[in-house]
Amino acid sequence: MDTVPIEGTKSNRDALGAAVSVKIGDASVSTATLSQSSFLSHNDRRAHFGLGSATKVDAVTVRWPSGEVETFPGAAAGRTYRLVEGSGKVTPASE
C-alpha cells in the first residue's frame, strides 16, 4: 500500500483537503491531499507513503473534508489501493 487514491462521496469527489494516516506497527505516517503547493503547480492527488522494509500497513485512517474520520483495514505493501468515503473497504486500484 504505497499509493492510495481516495474518493469523496459526502466530501468533494477528489477529497481535496483530506488527511491520510497509515499505521505500521508502532509508527504512523501522515499526508494531506492537496491540488497544488505553489503558484501554477499541480500535485498528484493520490496519497504516497514510503514504507521502508514494512510488508504491510496495519490500518489507514482518513479525516475527510466533511469532518468525518474513517479507519480502513490494512493491506499489503507495494500495491495501489483505492479508498472511497463511507465504504470502509480497501479495494485494489486498476491503473
N, C-alpha and C positions, 0 to 999 in steps of 0.2 A: 504494500500500500504506500507507494511513493508519491503518486499523483492522485488527487481527489477532486474531480469536477463536482460541484454542488449545484443544486437547482432549487430555487424557492418556489413554493406554491402559495402560501399566505404572504410571504415576503416577495420582493421583486424577483423575477424569474432567474436573473443572473446571480442572485444572492449577494449583490454588492453590499459591503459593509458587514458581512458575516465574519465571525471569529471561529477558526477551526483549531482544535487541540487534539493531539494524539498522545495516548499514554502507552509507554513502552517500559514495562517493569515499574521501577520507582520513579522514572523520569517522565516528563511531559514536554512536548514541543508545540508551540502555537504560531499561527499566522492569520492574517486577515485577507479577505478577498477585496481587492481594490481595482478600479478600472484604470487608474493612472497614478503615477507617483511624482510627476513633474510636468511642466508645460509641454504640450504637444507630444506626450508619450502615451504608451498603452501597455498595460501589464497583462500577462496571462492570467485569466480569472480562475484557473484551477489552483487548488492549494498543493504545494510541493513540500515534501519532507525528506530530509536526509536522515536515514535510519541507521547509518553505520553498519555494524555487524548484526543488527537485530533481524530475525527471520519473520517476525510477525508484530503486529500492533495489537495491543490488548483492548483498546477502546478508542472511539473517536467521539468528541463532543463538539457540537456546533451551536454557537449562540447566533441564532438567525436575526436578521434585521427587524423582524416583527417583535423581537424581545423574547421569544420562546427559546428554551435550551433543550436540545435533544441529544441523547447519547446513543451511539450506534455500536454494535459489536465489532470486535477487532477482525483483522483479516491478514492474509499472508503478505509479506513484503515483496517488492519488485513487480507489482502489478498496479493497474489503474482501476479504481473503483468509483462508482457514482453514488452520491447520496442525494436523496430527494426529501425535502422538508415534509415531515409528518409521516413518512413511510416506515421509519425505524429499521430499514433494511439496507445492507451494503450489497450492491449489485455490481458485477464486473462491467466495466465500460467497454464498449466496442468503438475503437478509434481507428 
